[in-house]
Amino acid sequence: MTYCGHCGEGVDARDHSRCAELLQMEPPRFCAECRRRMVVQVVPRGWSARCVEHGEVRG
């Protein structure tokens, strides 16, 4: 199953169009693969989000 990076719910659970809009402006808070809360760091030039199981995503 794939999860929403903003709210952590399953992508099939409900409409995530608002979550998609928010993810364009801010980093994901949940891992899309396992739903774990990610460690997020925001810096002036971007952000990074790290999942313990699946590694790091940058933006």
C-alpha positions as CSV (number, residue, x, y, z in Angstrom):
1,M,0.0,0.0,0.0
2,T,1.1,3.5,-0.7
3,Y,0.6,6.3,1.9
4,C,0.1,10.1,1.6
5,G,3.2,12.0,2.5
6,H,1.2,14.8,4.1
7,C,-1.4,13.1,6.3
8,G,-0.1,9.5,6.4
9,E,-3.4,7.9,5.4
10,G,-3.6,5.4,2.5
11,V,-3.9,7.0,-0.9
12,D,-7.1,5.0,-1.5
13,A,-8.7,6.1,1.8
14,R,-10.0,9.4,0.6
15,D,-9.4,12.4,-1.8
16,H,-5.8,13.7,-1.2
17,S,-6.0,16.7,-3.6
18,R,-5.6,19.2,-0.8
19,C,-2.6,17.1,0.6
20,A,-1.0,17.3,-2.9
21,E,-1.3,21.1,-2.9
22,L,0.3,21.3,0.5
23,L,3.1,19.0,-0.5
24,Q,4.1,21.4,-3.3
25,M,4.9,24.0,-0.6
26,E,6.3,21.9,2.2
27,P,8.2,18.6,2.7
28,P,6.4,15.3,3.3
29,R,5.9,14.3,6.9
30,F,5.2,10.6,6.4
31,C,7.0,7.9,4.4
32,A,5.0,7.0,1.3
33,E,6.1,3.3,1.6
34,C,5.7,2.5,5.3
35,R,3.7,5.4,6.9
36,R,6.4,6.2,9.5
37,R,6.9,9.7,10.6
38,M,10.0,11.1,8.9
39,V,12.7,13.3,10.4
40,V,12.4,16.6,8.4
41,Q,14.9,19.4,8.2
42,V,14.2,22.6,6.4
43,V,17.1,24.8,5.3
44,P,17.1,28.1,3.2
45,R,18.0,26.2,0.0
46,G,15.5,23.3,0.4
47,W,14.6,20.4,2.7
48,S,15.4,16.8,3.5
49,A,13.1,14.1,5.0
50,R,14.5,10.8,6.3
51,C,12.8,7.6,6.9
52,V,14.5,5.0,9.2
53,E,13.6,2.2,6.8
54,H,13.6,3.8,3.3
55,G,16.3,6.5,3.4
56,E,16.3,10.2,2.5
57,V,14.3,12.3,0.1
58,R,15.4,15.9,-0.8
59,G,13.6,18.8,-2.3
